[in-house]
């Protein structure tokens, strides 16, 4: 499976925004993404829920796989550290 660099860049940007604006609401983060011209995978504007889903999947984006209480290295490349 090939990494979609454009989508990976948006995921990285979400985590950069969270790190630089830790007190910002999810909607504020979505607004910044939209102002910067980013869209969801369906080419729609971001809403708070899409940002939350990305943030909730941090382990996956770090290359880890978790199911219930089992965590292991995933078979996909990490796109954030």
mmCIF file of the N, C-alpha and C atoms, coordinates in Angstrom:
data_MODEL
# 
_entry.id   MODEL 
# 
loop_
_atom_site.group_PDB 
_atom_site.id 
_atom_site.type_symbol 
_atom_site.label_atom_id 
_atom_site.label_alt_id 
_atom_site.label_comp_id 
_atom_site.label_asym_id 
_atom_site.label_entity_id 
_atom_site.label_seq_id 
_atom_site.pdbx_PDB_ins_code 
_atom_site.Cartn_x 
_atom_site.Cartn_y 
_atom_site.Cartn_z 
_atom_site.occupancy 
_atom_site.B_iso_or_equiv 
_atom_site.pdbx_formal_charge 
_atom_site.auth_seq_id 
_atom_site.auth_comp_id 
_atom_site.auth_asym_id 
_atom_site.auth_atom_id 
_atom_site.pdbx_PDB_model_num 
ATOM 1   N N  . UNK A 1 1  ? 0.833   -1.177 0.000  1.00 0.00 ? 1  UNK A N  1 
ATOM 2   C CA . UNK A 1 1  ? 0.000   0.000  0.000  1.00 0.00 ? 1  UNK A CA 1 
ATOM 3   C C  . UNK A 1 1  ? 0.881   1.246  0.000  1.00 0.00 ? 1  UNK A C  1 
ATOM 4   N N  . UNK A 1 2  ? 0.558   2.182  -0.826 1.00 0.00 ? 2  UNK A N  1 
ATOM 5   C CA . UNK A 1 2  ? 1.350   3.401  -0.979 1.00 0.00 ? 2  UNK A CA 1 
ATOM 6   C C  . UNK A 1 2  ? 0.781   4.529  -0.133 1.00 0.00 ? 2  UNK A C  1 
ATOM 7   N N  . UNK A 1 3  ? 1.661   5.285  0.475  1.00 0.00 ? 3  UNK A N  1 
ATOM 8   C CA . UNK A 1 3  ? 1.268   6.407  1.310  1.00 0.00 ? 3  UNK A CA 1 
ATOM 9   C C  . UNK A 1 3  ? 0.808   7.577  0.442  1.00 0.00 ? 3  UNK A C  1 
ATOM 10  N N  . UNK A 1 4  ? -0.339  8.123  0.762  1.00 0.00 ? 4  UNK A N  1 
ATOM 11  C CA . UNK A 1 4  ? -0.845  9.308  0.076  1.00 0.00 ? 4  UNK A CA 1 
ATOM 12  C C  . UNK A 1 4  ? -0.243  10.513 0.787  1.00 0.00 ? 4  UNK A C  1 
ATOM 13  N N  . UNK A 1 5  ? 0.769   11.108 0.198  1.00 0.00 ? 5  UNK A N  1 
ATOM 14  C CA . UNK A 1 5  ? 1.511   12.203 0.847  1.00 0.00 ? 5  UNK A CA 1 
ATOM 15  C C  . UNK A 1 5  ? 0.638   13.418 1.127  1.00 0.00 ? 5  UNK A C  1 
ATOM 16  N N  . UNK A 1 6  ? -0.301  13.695 0.252  1.00 0.00 ? 6  UNK A N  1 
ATOM 17  C CA . UNK A 1 6  ? -1.173  14.853 0.469  1.00 0.00 ? 6  UNK A CA 1 
ATOM 18  C C  . UNK A 1 6  ? -2.029  14.672 1.729  1.00 0.00 ? 6  UNK A C  1 
ATOM 19  N N  . UNK A 1 7  ? -2.608  13.485 1.888  1.00 0.00 ? 7  UNK A N  1 
ATOM 20  C CA . UNK A 1 7  ? -3.417  13.209 3.071  1.00 0.00 ? 7  UNK A CA 1 
ATOM 21  C C  . UNK A 1 7  ? -2.535  13.133 4.319  1.00 0.00 ? 7  UNK A C  1 
ATOM 22  N N  . UNK A 1 8  ? -1.359  12.550 4.174  1.00 0.00 ? 8  UNK A N  1 
ATOM 23  C CA . UNK A 1 8  ? -0.434  12.457 5.306  1.00 0.00 ? 8  UNK A CA 1 
ATOM 24  C C  . UNK A 1 8  ? -0.026  13.847 5.779  1.00 0.00 ? 8  UNK A C  1 
ATOM 25  N N  . UNK A 1 9  ? 0.147   14.776 4.853  1.00 0.00 ? 9  UNK A N  1 
ATOM 26  C CA . UNK A 1 9  ? 0.520   16.143 5.216  1.00 0.00 ? 9  UNK A CA 1 
ATOM 27  C C  . UNK A 1 9  ? -0.584  16.811 6.032  1.00 0.00 ? 9  UNK A C  1 
ATOM 28  N N  . UNK A 1 10 ? -1.833  16.537 5.703  1.00 0.00 ? 10 UNK A N  1 
ATOM 29  C CA . UNK A 1 10 ? -2.947  17.104 6.468  1.00 0.00 ? 10 UNK A CA 1 
ATOM 30  C C  . UNK A 1 10 ? -2.955  16.529 7.884  1.00 0.00 ? 10 UNK A C  1 
ATOM 31  N N  . UNK A 1 11 ? -2.733  15.220 7.999  1.00 0.00 ? 11 UNK A N  1 
ATOM 32  C CA . UNK A 1 11 ? -2.675  14.586 9.324  1.00 0.00 ? 11 UNK A CA 1 
ATOM 33  C C  . UNK A 1 11 ? -1.548  15.208 10.145 1.00 0.00 ? 11 UNK A C  1 
ATOM 34  N N  . UNK A 1 12 ? -0.389  15.366 9.542  1.00 0.00 ? 12 UNK A N  1 
ATOM 35  C CA . UNK A 1 12 ? 0.732   16.003 10.258 1.00 0.00 ? 12 UNK A CA 1 
ATOM 36  C C  . UNK A 1 12 ? 0.359   17.416 10.702 1.00 0.00 ? 12 UNK A C  1 
ATOM 37  N N  . UNK A 1 13 ? -0.329  18.134 9.837  1.00 0.00 ? 13 UNK A N  1 
ATOM 38  C CA . UNK A 1 13 ? -0.720  19.511 10.154 1.00 0.00 ? 13 UNK A CA 1 
ATOM 39  C C  . UNK A 1 13 ? -1.683  19.550 11.344 1.00 0.00 ? 13 UNK A C  1 
ATOM 40  N N  . UNK A 1 14 ? -2.602  18.601 11.423 1.00 0.00 ? 14 UNK A N  1 
ATOM 41  C CA . UNK A 1 14 ? -3.526  18.540 12.559 1.00 0.00 ? 14 UNK A CA 1 
ATOM 42  C C  . UNK A 1 14 ? -2.747  18.418 13.863 1.00 0.00 ? 14 UNK A C  1 
ATOM 43  N N  . UNK A 1 15 ? -1.752  17.536 13.890 1.00 0.00 ? 15 UNK A N  1 
ATOM 44  C CA . UNK A 1 15 ? -0.967  17.352 15.113 1.00 0.00 ? 15 UNK A CA 1 
ATOM 45  C C  . UNK A 1 15 ? -0.066  18.555 15.394 1.00 0.00 ? 15 UNK A C  1 
ATOM 46  N N  . UNK A 1 16 ? 0.436   19.194 14.352 1.00 0.00 ? 16 UNK A N  1 
ATOM 47  C CA . UNK A 1 16 ? 1.211   20.429 14.552 1.00 0.00 ? 16 UNK A CA 1 
ATOM 48  C C  . UNK A 1 16 ? 0.340   21.512 15.181 1.00 0.00 ? 16 UNK A C  1 
ATOM 49  N N  . UNK A 1 17 ? -0.874  21.644 14.675 1.00 0.00 ? 17 UNK A N  1 
ATOM 50  C CA . UNK A 1 17 ? -1.785  22.650 15.218 1.00 0.00 ? 17 UNK A CA 1 
ATOM 51  C C  . UNK A 1 17 ? -2.128  22.353 16.674 1.00 0.00 ? 17 UNK A C  1 
ATOM 52  N N  . UNK A 1 18 ? -2.400  21.088 16.980 1.00 0.00 ? 18 UNK A N  1 
ATOM 53  C CA . UNK A 1 18 ? -2.719  20.711 18.362 1.00 0.00 ? 18 UNK A CA 1 
ATOM 54  C C  . UNK A 1 18 ? -1.544  21.032 19.279 1.00 0.00 ? 18 UNK A C  1 
ATOM 55  N N  . UNK A 1 19 ? -0.332  20.729 18.832 1.00 0.00 ? 19 UNK A N  1 
ATOM 56  C CA . UNK A 1 19 ? 0.857   21.007 19.647 1.00 0.00 ? 19 UNK A CA 1 
ATOM 57  C C  . UNK A 1 19 ? 1.080   22.502 19.836 1.00 0.00 ? 19 UNK A C  1 
ATOM 58  N N  . UNK A 1 20 ? 0.830   23.294 18.807 1.00 0.00 ? 20 UNK A N  1 
ATOM 59  C CA . UNK A 1 20 ? 1.077   24.735 18.887 1.00 0.00 ? 20 UNK A CA 1 
ATOM 60  C C  . UNK A 1 20 ? -0.079  25.502 19.530 1.00 0.00 ? 20 UNK A C  1 
ATOM 61  N N  . UNK A 1 21 ? -1.262  24.898 19.549 1.00 0.00 ? 21 UNK A N  1 
ATOM 62  C CA . UNK A 1 21 ? -2.448  25.544 20.120 1.00 0.00 ? 21 UNK A CA 1 
ATOM 63  C C  . UNK A 1 21 ? -3.185  24.559 21.028 1.00 0.00 ? 21 UNK A C  1 
ATOM 64  N N  . UNK A 1 22 ? -2.545  24.141 22.132 1.00 0.00 ? 22 UNK A N  1 
ATOM 65  C CA . UNK A 1 22 ? -3.127  23.078 22.960 1.00 0.00 ? 22 UNK A CA 1 
ATOM 66  C C  . UNK A 1 22 ? -4.478  23.423 23.577 1.00 0.00 ? 22 UNK A C  1 
ATOM 67  N N  . UNK A 1 23 ? -4.778  24.689 23.737 1.00 0.00 ? 23 UNK A N  1 
ATOM 68  C CA . UNK A 1 23 ? -6.057  25.083 24.344 1.00 0.00 ? 23 UNK A CA 1 
ATOM 69  C C  . UNK A 1 23 ? -7.143  25.379 23.326 1.00 0.00 ? 23 UNK A C  1 
ATOM 70  N N  . UNK A 1 24 ? -6.822  25.284 22.047 1.00 0.00 ? 24 UNK A N  1 
ATOM 71  C CA . UNK A 1 24 ? -7.798  25.581 21.002 1.00 0.00 ? 24 UNK A CA 1 
ATOM 72  C C  . UNK A 1 24 ? -8.865  24.492 20.948 1.00 0.00 ? 24 UNK A C  1 
ATOM 73  N N  . UNK A 1 25 ? -10.085 24.905 20.651 1.00 0.00 ? 25 UNK A N  1 
ATOM 74  C CA . UNK A 1 25 ? -11.167 23.934 20.487 1.00 0.00 ? 25 UNK A CA 1 
ATOM 75  C C  . UNK A 1 25 ? -10.950 23.139 19.200 1.00 0.00 ? 25 UNK A C  1 
ATOM 76  N N  . UNK A 1 26 ? -11.626 22.018 19.110 1.00 0.00 ? 26 UNK A N  1 
ATOM 77  C CA . UNK A 1 26 ? -11.556 21.215 17.889 1.00 0.00 ? 26 UNK A CA 1 
ATOM 78  C C  . UNK A 1 26 ? -12.086 22.018 16.704 1.00 0.00 ? 26 UNK A C  1 
ATOM 79  N N  . UNK A 1 27 ? -13.128 22.815 16.933 1.00 0.00 ? 27 UNK A N  1 
ATOM 80  C CA . UNK A 1 27 ? -13.668 23.626 15.851 1.00 0.00 ? 27 UNK A CA 1 
ATOM 81  C C  . UNK A 1 27 ? -12.667 24.682 15.400 1.00 0.00 ? 27 UNK A C  1 
ATOM 82  N N  . UNK A 1 28 ? -11.927 25.264 16.335 1.00 0.00 ? 28 UNK A N  1 
ATOM 83  C CA . UNK A 1 28 ? -10.898 26.250 15.972 1.00 0.00 ? 28 UNK A CA 1 
ATOM 84  C C  . UNK A 1 28 ? -9.837  25.595 15.092 1.00 0.00 ? 28 UNK A C  1 
ATOM 85  N N  . UNK A 1 29 ? -9.420  24.371 15.457 1.00 0.00 ? 29 UNK A N  1 
ATOM 86  C CA . UNK A 1 29 ? -8.436  23.653 14.641 1.00 0.00 ? 29 UNK A CA 1 
ATOM 87  C C  . UNK A 1 29 ? -9.006  23.392 13.245 1.00 0.00 ? 29 UNK A C  1 
ATOM 88  N N  . UNK A 1 30 ? -10.275 22.999 13.188 1.00 0.00 ? 30 UNK A N  1 
ATOM 89  C CA . UNK A 1 30 ? -10.922 22.772 11.890 1.00 0.00 ? 30 UNK A CA 1 
ATOM 90  C C  . UNK A 1 30 ? -10.963 24.065 11.076 1.00 0.00 ? 30 UNK A C  1 
ATOM 91  N N  . UNK A 1 31 ? -11.262 25.166 11.746 1.00 0.00 ? 31 UNK A N  1 
ATOM 92  C CA . UNK A 1 31 ? -11.313 26.456 11.048 1.00 0.00 ? 31 UNK A CA 1 
ATOM 93  C C  . UNK A 1 31 ? -9.951  26.828 10.453 1.00 0.00 ? 31 UNK A C  1 
ATOM 94  N N  . UNK A 1 32 ? -8.879  26.574 11.205 1.00 0.00 ? 32 UNK A N  1 
ATOM 95  C CA . UNK A 1 32 ? -7.536  26.873 10.696 1.00 0.00 ? 32 UNK A CA 1 
ATOM 96  C C  . UNK A 1 32 ? -7.231  26.003 9.479  1.00 0.00 ? 32 UNK A C  1 
ATOM 97  N N  . UNK A 1 33 ? -7.546  24.714 9.574  1.00 0.00 ? 33 UNK A N  1 
ATOM 98  C CA . UNK A 1 33 ? -7.324  23.818 8.433  1.00 0.00 ? 33 UNK A CA 1 
ATOM 99  C C  . UNK A 1 33 ? -8.085  24.315 7.202  1.00 0.00 ? 33 UNK A C  1 
ATOM 100 N N  . UNK A 1 34 ? -9.338  24.704 7.402  1.00 0.00 ? 34 UNK A N  1 
ATOM 101 C CA . UNK A 1 34 ? -10.154 25.198 6.286  1.00 0.00 ? 34 UNK A CA 1 
ATOM 102 C C  . UNK A 1 34 ? -9.589  26.498 5.725  1.00 0.00 ? 34 UNK A C  1 
ATOM 103 N N  . UNK A 1 35 ? -9.159  27.398 6.617  1.00 0.00 ? 35 UNK A N  1 
ATOM 104 C CA . UNK A 1 35 ? -8.574  28.665 6.168  1.00 0.00 ? 35 UNK A CA 1 
ATOM 105 C C  . UNK A 1 35 ? -7.304  28.442 5.349  1.00 0.00 ? 35 UNK A C  1 
ATOM 106 N N  . UNK A 1 36 ? -6.578  27.370 5.677  1.00 0.00 ? 36 UNK A N  1 
ATOM 107 C CA . UNK A 1 36 ? -5.348  27.038 4.948  1.00 0.00 ? 36 UNK A CA 1 
ATOM 108 C C  . UNK A 1 36 ? -5.636  26.289 3.641  1.00 0.00 ? 36 UNK A C  1 
ATOM 109 N N  . UNK A 1 37 ? -6.905  25.971 3.397  1.00 0.00 ? 37 UNK A N  1 
ATOM 110 C CA . UNK A 1 37 ? -7.273  25.310 2.150  1.00 0.00 ? 37 UNK A CA 1 
ATOM 111 C C  . UNK A 1 37 ? -7.281  23.796 2.193  1.00 0.00 ? 37 UNK A C  1 
ATOM 112 N N  . UNK A 1 38 ? -7.128  23.194 3.364  1.00 0.00 ? 38 UNK A N  1 
ATOM 113 C CA . UNK A 1 38 ? -7.171  21.740 3.482  1.00 0.00 ? 38 UNK A CA 1 
ATOM 114 C C  . UNK A 1 38 ? -8.610  21.252 3.420  1.00 0.00 ? 38 UNK A C  1 
ATOM 115 N N  . UNK A 1 39 ? -8.784  20.036 2.934  1.00 0.00 ? 39 UNK A N  1 
ATOM 116 C CA . UNK A 1 39 ? -10.103 19.418 2.899  1.00 0.00 ? 39 UNK A CA 1 
ATOM 117 C C  . UNK A 1 39 ? -10.000 17.992 3.419  1.00 0.00 ? 39 UNK A C  1 
ATOM 118 N N  . UNK A 1 40 ? -11.162 17.410 3.718  1.00 0.00 ? 40 UNK A N  1 
ATOM 119 C CA . UNK A 1 40 ? -11.209 16.019 4.146  1.00 0.00 ? 40 UNK A CA 1 
ATOM 120 C C  . UNK A 1 40 ? -10.914 15.108 2.956  1.00 0.00 ? 40 UNK A C  1 
ATOM 121 N N  . UNK A 1 41 ? -10.868 13.816 3.218  1.00 0.00 ? 41 UNK A N  1 
ATOM 122 C CA . UNK A 1 41 ? -10.605 12.884 2.114  1.00 0.00 ? 41 UNK A CA 1 
ATOM 123 C C  . UNK A 1 41 ? -11.713 12.901 1.066  1.00 0.00 ? 41 UNK A C  1 
ATOM 124 N N  . UNK A 1 42 ? -12.883 13.437 1.441  1.00 0.00 ? 42 UNK A N  1 
ATOM 125 C CA . UNK A 1 42 ? -13.993 13.566 0.496  1.00 0.00 ? 42 UNK A CA 1 
ATOM 126 C C  . UNK A 1 42 ? -14.091 14.985 -0.067 1.00 0.00 ? 42 UNK A C  1 
ATOM 127 N N  . UNK A 1 43 ? -12.995 15.743 0.100  1.00 0.00 ? 43 UNK A N  1 
ATOM 128 C CA . UNK A 1 43 ? -12.877 17.101 -0.453 1.00 0.00 ? 43 UNK A CA 1 
ATOM 129 C C  . UNK A 1 43 ? -13.926 18.075 0.099  1.00 0.00 ? 43 UNK A C  1 
ATOM 130 N N  . UNK A 1 44 ? -14.252 17.886 1.376  1.00 0.00 ? 44 UNK A N  1 
ATOM 131 C CA . UNK A 1 44 ? -15.193 18.770 2.065  1.00 0.00 ? 44 UNK A CA 1 
ATOM 132 C C  . UNK A 1 44 ? -14.457 19.528 3.154  1.00 0.00 ? 44 UNK A C  1 
ATOM 133 N N  . UNK A 1 45 ? -15.024 20.612 3.641  1.00 0.00 ? 45 UNK A N  1 
ATOM 134 C CA . UNK A 1 45 ? -14.388 21.351 4.738  1.00 0.00 ? 45 UNK A CA 1 
ATOM 135 C C  . UNK A 1 45 ? -14.319 20.495 6.010  1.00 0.00 ? 45 UNK A C  1 
ATOM 136 N N  . UNK A 1 46 ? -13.339 20.779 6.816  1.00 0.00 ? 46 UNK A N  1 
ATOM 137 C CA . UNK A 1 46 ? -13.202 20.078 8.091  1.00 0.00 ? 46 UNK A CA 1 
ATOM 138 C C  . UNK A 1 46 ? -14.220 20.591 9.095  1.00 0.00 ? 46 UNK A C  1 
ATOM 139 N N  . UNK A 1 47 ? -14.685 19.690 9.941  1.00 0.00 ? 47 UNK A N  1 
ATOM 140 C CA . UNK A 1 47 ? -15.523 20.007 11.091 1.00 0.00 ? 47 UNK A CA 1 
ATOM 141 C C  . UNK A 1 47 ? -14.813 19.449 12.323 1.00 0.00 ? 47 UNK A C  1 
ATOM 142 N N  . UNK A 1 48 ? -15.263 19.827 13.479 1.00 0.00 ? 48 UNK A N  1 
ATOM 143 C CA . UNK A 1 48 ? -14.625 19.401 14.726 1.00 0.00 ? 48 UNK A CA 1 
ATOM 144 C C  . UNK A 1 48 ? -14.496 17.870 14.816 1.00 0.00 ? 48 UNK A C  1 
ATOM 145 N N  . UNK A 1 49 ? -15.527 17.150 14.374 1.00 0.00 ? 49 UNK A N  1 
ATOM 146 C CA . UNK A 1 49 ? -15.511 15.689 14.508 1.00 0.00 ? 49 UNK A CA 1 
ATOM 147 C C  . UNK A 1 49 ? -14.400 15.044 13.670 1.00 0.00 ? 49 UNK A C  1 
ATOM 148 N N  . UNK A 1 50 ? -14.137 15.566 12.481 1.00 0.00 ? 50 UNK A N  1 
ATOM 149 C CA . UNK A 1 50 ? -13.043 15.000 11.678 1.00 0.00 ? 50 UNK A CA 1 
ATOM 150 C C  . UNK A 1 50 ? -11.703 15.226 12.364 1.00 0.00 ? 50 UNK A C  1 
ATOM 151 N N  . UNK A 1 51 ? -11.521 16.400 12.958 1.00 0.00 ? 51 UNK A N  1 
ATOM 152 C CA . UNK A 1 51 ? -10.280 16.687 13.679 1.00 0.00 ? 51 UNK A CA 1 
ATOM 153 C C  . UNK A 1 51 ? -10.143 15.738 14.862 1.00 0.00 ? 51 UNK A C  1 
ATOM 154 N N  . UNK A 1 52 ? -11.225 15.526 15.591 1.00 0.00 ? 52 UNK A N  1 
ATOM 155 C CA . UNK A 1 52 ? -11.201 14.620 16.741 1.00 0.00 ? 52 UNK A CA 1 
ATOM 156 C C  . UNK A 1 52 ? -10.819 13.206 16.313 1.00 0.00 ? 52 UNK A C  1 
ATOM 157 N N  . UNK A 1 53 ? -11.388 12.745 15.225 1.00 0.00 ? 53 UNK A N  1 
ATOM 158 C CA . UNK A 1 53 ? -11.081 11.387 14.749 1.00 0.00 ? 53 UNK A CA 1 
ATOM 159 C C  . UNK A 1 53 ? -9.595  11.243 14.415 1.00 0.00 ? 53 UNK A C  1 
ATOM 160 N N  . UNK A 1 54 ? -9.019  12.259 13.811 1.00 0.00 ? 54 UNK A N  1 
ATOM 161 C CA . UNK A 1 54 ? -7.588  12.208 13.498 1.00 0.00 ? 54 UNK A CA 1 
ATOM 162 C C  . UNK A 1 54 ? -6.782  12.176 14.791 1.00 0.00 ? 54 UNK A C  1 
ATOM 163 N N  . UNK A 1 55 ? -7.094  13.060 15.720 1.00 0.00 ? 55 UNK A N  1 
ATOM 164 C CA . UNK A 1 55 ? -6.353  13.117 16.985 1.00 0.00 ? 55 UNK A CA 1 
ATOM 165 C C  . UNK A 1 55 ? -6.497  11.822 17.787 1.00 0.00 ? 55 UNK A C  1 
ATOM 166 N N  . UNK A 1 56 ? -7.671  11.214 17.738 1.00 0.00 ? 56 UNK A N  1 
ATOM 167 C CA . UNK A 1 56 ? -7.910  9.962  18.461 1.00 0.00 ? 56 UNK A CA 1 
ATOM 168 C C  . UNK A 1 56 ? -7.135  8.786  17.879 1.00 0.00 ? 56 UNK A C  1 
ATOM 169 N N  . UNK A 1 57 ? -6.654  8.917  16.665 1.00 0.00 ? 57 UNK A N  1 
ATOM 170 C CA . UNK A 1 57 ? -5.919  7.821  16.004 1.00 0.00 ? 57 UNK A CA 1 
ATOM 171 C C  . UNK A 1 57 ? -4.407  8.046  16.019 1.00 0.00 ? 57 UNK A C  1 
ATOM 172 N N  . UNK A 1 58 ? -3.935  8.784  16.996 1.00 0.00 ? 58 UNK A N  1 
ATOM 173 C CA . UNK A 1 58 ? -2.507  9.109  17.084 1.00 0.00 ? 58 UNK A CA 1 
ATOM 174 C C  . UNK A 1 58 ? -1.625  7.856  16.967 1.00 0.00 ? 58 UNK A C  1 
ATOM 175 N N  . UNK A 1 59 ? -1.937  6.819  17.717 1.00 0.00 ? 59 UNK A N  1 
ATOM 176 C CA . UNK A 1 59 ? -1.143  5.591  17.673 1.00 0.00 ? 59 UNK A CA 1 
ATOM 177 C C  . UNK A 1 59 ? -1.043  5.012  16.277 1.00 0.00 ? 59 UNK A C  1 
ATOM 178 N N  . UNK A 1 60 ? -2.143  4.990  15.574 1.00 0.00 ? 60 UNK A N  1 
ATOM 179 C CA . UNK A 1 60 ? -2.153  4.482  14.202 1.00 0.00 ? 60 UNK A CA 1 
ATOM 180 C C  . UNK A 1 60 ? -1.214  5.293  13.323 1.00 0.00 ? 60 UNK A C  1 
ATOM 181 N N  . UNK A 1 61 ? -1.283  6.624  13.464 1.00 0.00 ? 61 UNK A N  1 
ATOM 182 C CA . UNK A 1 61 ? -0.431  7.489  12.655 1.00 0.00 ? 61 UNK A CA 1 
ATOM 183 C C  . UNK A 1 61 ? 1.033   7.437  13.086 1.00 0.00 ? 61 UNK A C  1 
ATOM 184 N N  . UNK A 1 62 ? 1.293   6.919  14.278 1.00 0.00 ? 62 UNK A N  1 
ATOM 185 C CA . UNK A 1 62 ? 2.667   6.714  14.742 1.00 0.00 ? 62 UNK A CA 1 
ATOM 186 C C  . UNK A 1 62 ? 3.188   5.330  14.358 1.00 0.00 ? 62 UNK A C  1 
ATOM 187 N N  . UNK A 1 63 ? 2.375   4.574  13.620 1.00 0.00 ? 63 UNK A N  1 
ATOM 188 C CA . UNK A 1 63 ? 2.800   3.259  13.134 1.00 0.00 ? 63 UNK A CA 1 
ATOM 189 C C  . UNK A 1 63 ? 2.484   2.121  14.083 1.00 0.00 ? 63 UNK A C  1 
ATOM 190 N N  . UNK A 1 64 ? 1.607   2.376  15.062 1.00 0.00 ? 64 UNK A N  1 
ATOM 191 C CA . UNK A 1 64 ? 1.242   1.323  16.011 1.00 0.00 ? 64 UNK A CA 1 
ATOM 192 C C  . UNK A 1 64 ? -0.178  0.854  15.730 1.00 0.00 ? 64 UNK A C  1 
ATOM 193 N N  . UNK A 1 65 ? -0.418  -0.383 16.098 1.00 0.00 ? 65 UNK A N  1 
ATOM 194 C CA . UNK A 1 65 ? -1.733  -0.977 15.942 1.00 0.00 ? 65 UNK A CA 1 
ATOM 195 C C  . UNK A 1 65 ? -2.222  -1.375 17.323 1.00 0.00 ? 65 UNK A C  1 
ATOM 196 N N  . UNK A 1 66 ? -3.466  -1.035 17.644 1.00 0.00 ? 66 UNK A N  1 
ATOM 197 C CA . UNK A 1 66 ? -4.014  -1.395 18.948 1.00 0.00 ? 66 UNK A CA 1 
ATOM 198 C C  . UNK A 1 66 ? -5.399  -1.985 18.767 1.00 0.00 ? 66 UNK A C  1 
ATOM 199 N N  . UNK A 1 67 ? -5.608  -3.116 19.413 1.00 0.00 ? 67 UNK A N  1 
ATOM 200 C CA . UNK A 1 67 ? -6.918  -3.748 19.436 1.00 0.00 ? 67 UNK A CA 1 
ATOM 201 C C  . UNK A 1 67 ? -7.166  -4.219 20.848 1.00 0.00 ? 67 UNK A C  1 
ATOM 202 N N  . UNK A 1 68 ? -8.180  -3.672 21.481 1.00 0.00 ? 68 UNK A N  1 
ATOM 203 C CA . UNK A 1 68 ? -8.478  -3.932 22.886 1.00 0.00 ? 68 UNK A CA 1 
ATOM 204 C C  . UNK A 1 68 ? -7.242  -3.622 23.716 1.00 0.00 ? 68 UNK A C  1 
ATOM 205 N N  . UNK A 1 69 ? -6.677  -4.623 24.405 1.00 0.00 ? 69 UNK A N  1 
ATOM 206 C CA . UNK A 1 69 ? -5.508  -4.382 25.260 1.00 0.00 ? 69 UNK A CA 1 
ATOM 207 C C  . UNK A 1 69 ? -4.195  -4.780 24.602 1.00 0.00 ? 69 UNK A C  1 
ATOM 208 N N  . UNK A 1 70 ? -4.234  -5.126 23.328 1.00 0.00 ? 70 UNK A N  1 
ATOM 209 C CA . UNK A 1 70 ? -3.027  -5.558 22.625 1.00 0.00 ? 70 UNK A CA 1 
ATOM 210 C C  . UNK A 1 70 ? -2.536  -4.410 21.742 1.00 0.00 ? 70 UNK A C  1 
ATOM 211 N N  . UNK A 1 71 ? -1.254  -4.076 21.882 1.00 0.00 ? 71 UNK A N  1 
ATOM 212 C CA . UNK A 1 71 ? -0.660  -3.043 21.040 1.00 0.00 ? 71 UNK A CA 1 
ATOM 213 C C  . UNK A 1 71 ? 0.606   -3.602 20.417 1.00 0.00 ? 71 UNK A C  1 
ATOM 214 N N  . UNK A 1 72 ? 0.780   -3.345 19.126 1.00 0.00 ? 72 UNK A N  1 
ATOM 215 C CA . UNK A 1 72 ? 1.946   -3.861 18.414 1.00 0.00 ? 72 UNK A CA 1 
ATOM 216 C C  . UNK A 1 72 ? 2.342   -2.873 17.327 1.00 0.00 ? 72 UNK A C  1 
ATOM 217 N N  . UNK A 1 73 ? 3.544   -3.058 16.798 1.00 0.00 ? 73 UNK A N  1 
ATOM 218 C CA . UNK A 1 73 ? 3.948   -2.259 15.648 1.00 0.00 ? 73 UNK A CA 1 
ATOM 219 C C  . UNK A 1 73 ? 3.048   -2.624 14.478 1.00 0.00 ? 73 UNK A C  1 
ATOM 220 N N  . UNK A 1 74 ? 2.559   -1.610 13.794 1.00 0.00 ? 74 UNK A N  1 
ATOM 221 C CA . UNK A 1 74 ? 1.694   -1.842 12.649 1.00 0.00 ? 74 UNK A CA 1 
ATOM 222 C C  . UNK A 1 74 ? 2.491   -2.245 11.424 1.00 0.00 ? 74 UNK A C  1 
ATOM 223 N N  . UNK A 1 75 ? 1.775   -2.613 10.384 1.00 0.00 ? 75 UNK A N  1 
ATOM 224 C CA . UNK A 1 75 ? 2.411   -2.984 9.132  1.00 0.00 ? 75 UNK A CA 1 
ATOM 225 C C  . UNK A 1 75 ? 2.326   -1.833 8.135  1.00 0.00 ? 75 UNK A C  1 
ATOM 226 N N  . UNK A 1 76 ? 2.203   -0.645 8.645  1.00 0.00 ? 76 UNK A N  1 
ATOM 227 C CA . UNK A 1 76 ? 2.125   0.549  7.809  1.00 0.00 ? 76 UNK A CA 1 
ATOM 228 C C  . UNK A 1 76 ? 3.146   1.556  8.329  1.00 0.00 ? 76 UNK A C  1 
ATOM 229 N N  . UNK A 1 77 ? 3.579   2.445  7.475  1.00 0.00 ? 77 UNK A N  1 
ATOM 230 C CA . UNK A 1 77 ? 4.593   3.390  7.908  1.00 0.00 ? 77 UNK A CA 1 
ATOM 231 C C  . UNK A 1 77 ? 4.024   4.463  8.843  1.00 0.00 ? 77 UNK A C  1 
ATOM 232 N N  . UNK A 1 78 ? 4.830   4.905  9.780  1.00 0.00 ? 78 UNK A N  1 
ATOM 233 C CA . UNK A 1 78 ? 4.444   6.010  10.651 1.00 0.00 ? 78 UNK A CA 1 
ATOM 234 C C  . UNK A 1 78 ? 4.492   7.302  9.835  1.00 0.00 ? 78 UNK A C  1 
ATOM 235 N N  . UNK A 1 79 ? 3.499   8.170  10.059 1.00 0.00 ? 79 UNK A N  1 
ATOM 236 C CA . UNK A 1 79 ? 3.518   9.442  9.352  1.00 0.00 ? 79 UNK A CA 1 
ATOM 237 C C  . UNK A 1 79 ? 3.702   10.612 10.315 1.00 0.00 ? 79 UNK A C  1 
ATOM 238 N N  . UNK A 1 80 ? 3.660   10.331 11.633 1.00 0.00 ? 80 UNK A N  1 
ATOM 239 C CA . UNK A 1 80 ? 3.999   11.324 12.645 1.00 0.00 ? 80 UNK A CA 1 
ATOM 240 C C  . UNK A 1 80 ? 4.903   10.655 13.658 1.00 0.00 ? 80 UNK A C  1 
ATOM 241 N N  . UNK A 1 81 ? 5.601   11.462 14.437 1.00 0.00 ? 81 UNK A N  1 
ATOM 242 C CA . UNK A 1 81 ? 6.484   10.899 15.473 1.00 0.00 ? 81 UNK A CA 1 
ATOM 243 C C  . UNK A 1 81 ? 5.833   10.980 16.817 1.00 0.00 ? 81 UNK A C  1 
# 
